[in-house]
Amino acid sequence: MTPVLWLSLGLGLSGGLGLWLIVSRVAWSSGSNLERRVAPWVSGISPEAHKVAVARVHQRRGLSRALASRLPTSVSNALGGAASSVATALARAGRLETVEQWRLRAVEFGLLGALAGVVVGSSSIAFARGSVAGLLALTAVGIVAGVVLYRQLLTRAAKARTALILEELPVVCELLAICLTAGEGLSEGLIRVASRGSGPLSIELRAVNRSAALGVPLTDALAALTAKLDIAPLSRSLDHIIAGLERGTPLADILRTQATETRGEAGRRLQERASAREVVMLFPLVFLILPITIAFAIFPGLLVIQTGL
């Protein structure tokens, strides 16, 4: 086969795959049952209906759904890890999509990576005398790179939002302690603090308040938040609050203690980051500043030796 034929084959495959993805995303849709039709109208008062409505908006059909639904469990776990770790990362990142929806997007990113690998491999065959084995290798590398890139994006988003939650935690604890000291109950304090906050922890506390307003016990709502985010400092603070509610311990003192401990942990984390940065700062010192200093020190002597002065 001539290089032109190889290039035409690669471009035809990539174009056909792109058209298939477009048609699968636009033309195919699923039927809606009663639950999905009613959910958008009651999503403001029901967390379960809100999840169903959001899942309806983010639902994926077509080639990616067909591929993801037929993947074995081991391959599905390879698409970003086990379901529990992906669910925790999605909750920390503040995303409302389910694990299945996230894996569908991972499959799409893998297909895009495969498309890029096919294009590069076909170009190498056409212009650089590449081989079919190289084309297959580039396609496999593209699939893995697409999935890994999408997982890294989720991990970075989860870490960034977790850092914001940890920064907001001591402030929320202190404000709750002030509300309790002023004579308000914990439920009223949570409503007041969450309604005036704008950070991710305030958003999560609003969800807790909505659950409590629907009849869920406050301790169960706080325990669900602990299991959902699985952040150690937040889990410890919420566990102390739940224990105080169950045992009748004064919550104001507990909240002040948790705020102090959280600030201390934040200081320790900052010191650890600073100590790690000290090692990183050695690289420009050793490989940039030190060689330039040595060059400035040795160059005059070399110049004198070469000129014979």
Secondary structure as UniProt FT lines:
FT   HELIX           3..26
FT   HELIX           34..42
FT   TURN            43..45
FT   HELIX           47..57
FT   HELIX           63..69
FT   HELIX           73..78
FT   TURN            79..80
FT   HELIX           83..93
FT   HELIX           99..127
FT   HELIX           132..181
FT   TURN            182..183
FT   HELIX           186..196
FT   HELIX           200..213
FT   TURN            214..215
FT   HELIX           218..229
FT   HELIX           232..247
FT   HELIX           251..284
FT   HELIX           285..289
FT   HELIX           290..307
//
